[in-house]
Amino acid sequence: MSYGPSLFDAYGRAAAFVDKILKGTRPADLPVEQPTKFELIINLKTAKTLGLEIPPTLLARADKVIE
């Protein structure tokens, strides 16, 4: 399992920062932001190999399930 920030969302935020810098904003004037969207990814193939059983409720909450 992996739970962490959405890379797709992070790349979008990075593009917004680059846009502001190219428009003349000094990098020191830009605020520090924390991720706002997180993803839960479950690898069922690895879980089965390790003999783990993932509860169906957790599978339902996952953003992505690798089978």
N, C-alpha and C positions, 0 to 999 in steps of 0.2 A: 504494500500500500504506500501511497505517496500523498501527502497533503501539503500543498504549497501555493504560492501566488501563481496566478494565471499568466503564462508567458505572453500570450496573445495580447492581453490587457496591458502588460508592462511595455511591450513594444509600441503600443499605441500612445502610452504616456510619454515614452522616450521621444517619439515623433513630435509630440506637442512641445516638449522642451526644446528640441532642435529648431522648431518653427519660431519659438519666442526668441531664441538666441540669434537666429538669422535676421529677425526683425529689429535687432538692436538691444535687447534686454541683456544686461550683464549677468553672467552665470551666478555670481555671488548674490544677486537680487532674487533669484528663483527660490521658491520654498522647497523644503525637503518633504517628499510625499511618501506615505506608506502604501503598500498595495491595498486595493479595495475589494478585489475579487480573488477568492481562493478556490482551488480545484482539489477534489478527492479522486484519485485514480487507484483502481484495484486490479491487480494482476492475478486472475483466477488460476491460470496455468501454473504459476509458481506456488500459489497457495496449495493447490492439489498435490504438487510434487513434494511439498513439505508436510503434507498430511493435515493441513489446516482447513477448517470449515468456516466459511464466512457467512454470518447470519444474513438472511434475505432482507432484513430491514436496512442493514448497512449497504448491501448491494443496490437497494432502491435509492439510497441517498447519494451514491457515487455519481460523479460527473462523467466518468469514463470507466468501462470495465473491459479489461483485456482478457479474452478467452483463449 
